[in-house]
C-alpha cells in the first residue's frame, strides 16, 4: 500500500522547517505557550515576532488548534 500524500496544514511543515530553520515542534510550542490567544492573534505573533509568512503561520496555528481540540 502506497503512502498517502500529506494533506492539510502538515503539508507545509517541511518547507517551514527549511525556510525558518527550526523544527516544527518548536513552532508548535511557541503557539501553545501563547494560548488561549485567538487564531489570528497567534498568526500575527508568528508573523510579527518571527518573520513567518502568513500561509506558513496559519498552517502552524491551524494544526496546533486542531490537535489540541481533539
C-alpha positions as CSV (number, residue, x, y, z in Angstrom):
1,X,0.0,0.0,0.0
2,X,1.5,3.3,-1.0
3,X,1.9,6.1,1.5
4,X,-0.9,8.7,1.2
5,X,0.1,12.2,0.5
6,X,0.2,14.6,3.4
7,X,-2.8,16.9,3.4
8,X,-3.8,19.9,5.3
9,X,-1.6,22.2,7.4
10,X,1.1,19.5,7.8
11,X,1.8,19.6,4.1
12,X,3.7,22.9,4.8
13,X,5.9,21.6,7.7
14,X,8.9,20.5,5.6
15,X,9.1,23.9,3.9
16,X,8.5,25.7,7.2
17,X,11.4,23.9,8.8
18,X,13.7,24.6,5.8
19,X,12.8,28.2,5.4
20,X,12.8,29.3,9.1
21,X,15.5,26.9,10.4
22,X,13.6,25.5,13.4
23,X,11.9,22.1,13.8
24,X,8.1,22.3,13.6
25,X,7.8,21.2,17.2
26,X,9.4,24.4,18.3
27,X,6.9,26.5,16.3
28,X,4.1,24.5,17.7
29,X,5.4,25.0,21.3
30,X,5.6,28.8,20.7
31,X,1.9,28.7,19.7
32,X,0.9,26.6,22.6
33,X,2.7,29.0,25.1
34,X,0.6,31.9,23.7
35,X,-2.7,30.1,24.2
36,X,-5.5,31.0,24.8
37,X,-5.0,33.7,22.2
38,X,-7.3,33.7,19.2
39,X,-6.3,32.1,15.9
40,X,-5.4,35.4,14.1
41,X,-3.6,36.7,17.2
42,X,-1.4,33.6,17.0
43,X,-0.8,34.0,13.3
44,X,0.2,37.6,13.9
45,X,2.6,36.5,16.7
46,X,4.4,34.2,14.3
47,X,4.5,36.8,11.5
48,X,5.4,39.9,13.6
49,X,7.8,38.4,16.1
50,X,9.4,35.6,13.9
51,X,9.1,36.8,10.3
52,X,6.9,33.9,9.2
53,X,4.8,34.3,6.1
54,X,1.0,34.3,6.5
55,X,0.4,30.9,4.9
56,X,3.0,29.2,7.0
57,X,1.9,30.9,10.2
58,X,-1.7,30.0,9.5
59,X,-0.7,26.3,8.9
60,X,1.2,26.0,12.2
61,X,-1.6,27.7,14.2
62,X,-4.4,25.6,12.5
63,X,-2.6,22.4,13.1
64,X,-1.9,23.2,16.8
65,X,-5.5,24.3,17.4
66,X,-7.0,21.2,15.7
67,X,-4.6,18.8,17.5
68,X,-5.3,20.4,20.9
69,X,-9.1,20.4,20.3
70,X,-9.3,16.7,19.5
